[in-house]
Amino acid sequence: MGALSLEIRPDWVGVLWFDLPGEKVNKLSSPVMEELEATLDTVAKDGRIKGLVIASRKKDVFIAGADVNEIRGVTDEKAAFESARRAQLILHKIAQLSVPSVAAIDGVCLGGGLELSLACTYRIATDNPKTSLGLVEVKLGIIPGFGGTQRLPKVVGLQESLKMILNGSTVDGKKALRSGLVSACVPAGLLIEEAAALALKAAHSSAKGRPFKPKGAMNWVLEKTPFGRNLVFKKSREAVLKATKGQYPAPLAALEVIRKTHGMPVEQGLEIEARENAPLIVSDVSKNLIHLFFLMEGVKKATGVAGDTKALPVGRVGVLGAGVMGGGIAQLAADRGISVRMKDIKEEFLGKGLAEANRLFQAKVKRRRLKKHEAQFRLDRISPTLAYDGFGTLDVVIEAVVEKLPVKRQVLKEVESLTGGKVIFASNTSSLPITEIAAESAHPGQVVGMHFFNPVHRMPLVEVIRGKKTSDEAAATVYALAKAMGKVPVVCSDGPGFLVNRLLMPYMNEAAYLLLEGVPVEVVDKAMLAFGMPMGPVRLMDEVGLDVAYHVGTYLESCFKDRMKGAPLLKAISETKFLGKKGGAGFYFYDDKGKETGLNPELQNLLPSAKPAPPEGSLQERMVLPMINEASRLLAEGIVRTAGEVDLGMIMGTGFPPFRGGLLRYADTLGAARLAERLSALAQQVDSRFAPSPQILDLAKHNATFYGQEA
């Protein structure tokens, strides 16, 4: 059974249905494209058909895009070019039909799916909240390669098309209508009839689509004059370089293709698009971003546990602790349709938690993600309390109280006394062992870690931590809850620092050692920015909180001794008044809005005089290799199961550069032999804390890789 079927309606409008067998989404794989070409040839030869509607039988999905697995397998530039040209020419047959065509879009319409719809004469979308249109190829390290760079500017104009293509952003049906991307936005139940009516109407009209018309004098200048277009391209390039620091070539390539081909006939521009895309398809950056894509796809399908244990449904959660973290967790849950009972011990604390949740909702209103009444409706899902009223009806309680073991044990006892162990207790601890928190619990199987990262609304990772007695059901439920809250969960076994903090502490600690060696703060941070990190390690310490960094560092040193011996600088800072960004000053100063305003001279006084800095690559090596070394031990201990989970955790939890594919994928590009050699050299030249782990030495001995161990 094929992926396509052609239905001829009584009004002689053909409806071409996409429904890829055995898949939840429609994809433009090579076999599907061949089938599409044959079907289009049939339509072109049938003189009775007056118009063509292209639609999907999948729920909430039009076409998700090209087959990413096929792109992953292309390693030859010539083959990449030929494959792209073949796909372009097939979709171009839609534009060449003698009858009008209408894409009837309900649900996901991304990448090649949107490019297919752009080849149609018209597009209609639904007001379904899951309808999403976009050219997201840059997120895979490539550019739209099925005609998107050529057709989108002609439909929505230069400015809007650059915004969508360079950022890989998406729009819903209503926004697509406002931009002119679609001709109408209708309820899903009316979609096919509206599309067929539009096709019939177009069949009796000489018009071919709706050409873009800029609104307002300024937009006319920017879109229709050489000076205006050059200004748009210049500003767009500056924005791309600021956002990517030149480390992601696809947005710049897309910009250049659009600049070169703007105003060209589509047929001529398509070849340029394919030729510029070919080297990107086979690049390391693209392969690494596709690797991340499949890691994310794996999370969508995973349950967080082995076997067939099912997650319990969660409709009501409790949040213990109404600080910034608690308020952020409550807001996140309420935003996703979950009722929240937020408890603290004082009215003023509850007020702060509600204020934080309201601030986050109002930020969405300001960005036009929500309307005011929608924000208020969601905020009203959070009910504050000073007592445990209503906790017996909850499904999960998320504990976000102070990071002290006795306090966490006490609130766990209180919850258990009221719920009889029927409620799952999820601790948002950043370092305390879940097994220790549950040591005095009457129902330890119901106790699990659910570690959010700050700020909650921005950081995608949630560590789901299993204590020694955590049940599969509790782990699976919290894993599913994290996904329902829009987060990326990674399951960790119980252990000091879990995954992210255990790997992040050697990184920040090494940065502190470099400062004590006379390397300036800004030089240390600049080195890791150049590596691709979203912020430097010194700036990160400010972000985490200097008190928190010292607390976690001291704890990990007590667990791992000399291997994680804390730099004396962190202890010295702990004796000052400086807390980092949350206190307005750390290594840097911060204004009332949290914006960095310059170095703090008082902390500079704790550092030695600046000395000539080592080469940037040496600084990067000093800070990155300890993370790889510790990750090898963490894997051996079974804290996480796979190299992919390490990489997902580091990308989503620390911002480790996605274009490098993750910490251990990057390690595999260096090779175990080189890792062992460089770590051994640093152990001799700097300190024994760099000594290569037995795991890395074993990989080097057998010429193996972290990912190869999983094959």
Secondary structure as UniProt FT lines:
FT   STRAND          4..8
FT   TURN            10..11
FT   STRAND          13..18
FT   TURN            21..22
FT   STRAND          27..28
FT   HELIX           30..45
FT   TURN            47..48
FT   STRAND          51..56
FT   TURN            59..60
FT   STRAND          61..63
FT   STRAND          65..66
FT   HELIX           68..73
FT   HELIX           77..95
FT   STRAND          101..105
FT   STRAND          108..110
FT   HELIX           112..118
FT   STRAND          122..126
FT   TURN            129..130
FT   STRAND          132..134
FT   HELIX           137..140
FT   TURN            145..147
FT   HELIX           148..156
FT   HELIX           158..167
FT   STRAND          170..171
FT   HELIX           173..179
FT   STRAND          184..186
FT   HELIX           188..190
FT   HELIX           191..203
FT   HELIX           217..224
FT   HELIX           226..244
FT   TURN            245..246
FT   HELIX           249..261
FT   TURN            262..263
FT   HELIX           266..281
FT   HELIX           284..301
FT   TURN            307..308
FT   STRAND          316..320
FT   HELIX           324..335
FT   TURN            336..337
FT   STRAND          339..343
FT   HELIX           347..366
FT   TURN            367..368
FT   HELIX           372..379
FT   TURN            380..381
FT   STRAND          382..385
FT   TURN            389..390
FT   HELIX           391..393
FT   STRAND          396..399
FT   HELIX           405..419
FT   TURN            420..421
FT   STRAND          424..427
FT   HELIX           434..437
FT   TURN            438..440
FT   HELIX           444..446
FT   STRAND          447..452
FT   TURN            456..458
FT   STRAND          461..466
FT   TURN            468..469
FT   HELIX           472..484
FT   TURN            485..486
FT   STRAND          488..493
FT   TURN            496..499
FT   HELIX           500..516
FT   TURN            517..518
FT   HELIX           521..531
FT   HELIX           537..544
FT   HELIX           546..560
FT   HELIX           561..564
FT   HELIX           568..574
FT   HELIX           581..583
FT   STRAND          588..590
FT   TURN            592..593
FT   STRAND          596..599
FT   HELIX           601..604
FT   TURN            605..606
FT   HELIX           616..637
FT   HELIX           643..654
FT   HELIX           658..660
FT   HELIX           663..670
FT   HELIX           672..685
FT   HELIX           688..690
FT   HELIX           694..701
FT   TURN            702..703
FT   TURN            706..707
FT   HELIX           708..710
//
